[in-house]
Amino acid sequence: GAVVSQHPSWVICKSGTSVKIECRSLDFQATTMFWYRQFPKQSLMLMATSNEGSKATYEQGVEKDKFLINHASLTLSTLTVTSAHPEDSSFYICSARLAGGGQETQYFGPGTRLLVL
Amino acid sequence: AQKITQTQPGMFVQEKEAVTLDCTYDTSDPSYGLFWYKQPSSGEMIFLIYQGSYDQQNATEGRYSLNFQKARKSANLVISASQLGDSAMYFCAMRPLQGAQKLVFGQGTRLTINP
């Protein structure tokens, strides 16, 4: 299947700092990428849809000024958690949409665990 | 609005037995796709199988098959000959084939395979 990478896989930071997470589609071009957050023992919650060359579309209740998304190329989307606080500690996971062959599938990155102290 | 319901928070199965993970959905979209993902303890989401709402036959991928009953709005995942490595969280998801195309996930089922 298609490969999506995320970097870093783990990050620990102090409260008030900003953290950037990268999501790359390694062997295909993705005009659309998605960012999810997952708290322990819960399901994935969609935060925003990232479209190459345009502004991201945020889900209701997600602060766009706190979670900055940039989709600068067809293979890279970044999520920046600005002024992170302990309540932002979570598992952040991206996906990239691969279209073609009569079906459309989202392939997920391995996720990034963020711990804000 | 779309909704996915997975009513089994946890399942325990003996190795080599078949297991069925339940998934029901609700949507007003005329066409949609249904997905199953596996999430091991490492956290990665692994795509398992896809079923389109207009597909006449149930999808199969190796040991995975999707029991799609459109009238009942159910899309159960069947894993045949379960293995210890199948122990993980399993998420059912759906999205419309037109429009926003956002994936909506169910609550997940934790599957444990016993030796």
Chai-1 contact restraints between the chains, C-beta under 6 A:
chainA,res_idxA,chainB,res_idxB,connection_type,confidence,min_distance_angstrom,max_distance_angstrom,comment,restraint_id
A,S43,B,F105,contact,1.0,0.0,6.0,A-B,restraint_1
A,S43,B,Q107,contact,1.0,0.0,6.0,A-B,restraint_2
A,S43,B,G108,contact,1.0,0.0,6.0,A-B,restraint_3
A,L44,B,F105,contact,1.0,0.0,6.0,A-B,restraint_4
A,L46,B,K102,contact,1.0,0.0,6.0,A-B,restraint_5
A,F91,B,G43,contact,1.0,0.0,6.0,A-B,restraint_6
A,Q103,B,Y50,contact,1.0,0.0,6.0,A-B,restraint_7
A,T105,B,F47,contact,1.0,0.0,6.0,A-B,restraint_8
A,Q106,B,L103,contact,1.0,0.0,6.0,A-B,restraint_9
A,F108,B,M45,contact,1.0,0.0,6.0,A-B,restraint_10
A,P110,B,E44,contact,1.0,0.0,6.0,A-B,restraint_11
A,G111,B,G43,contact,1.0,0.0,6.0,A-B,restraint_12
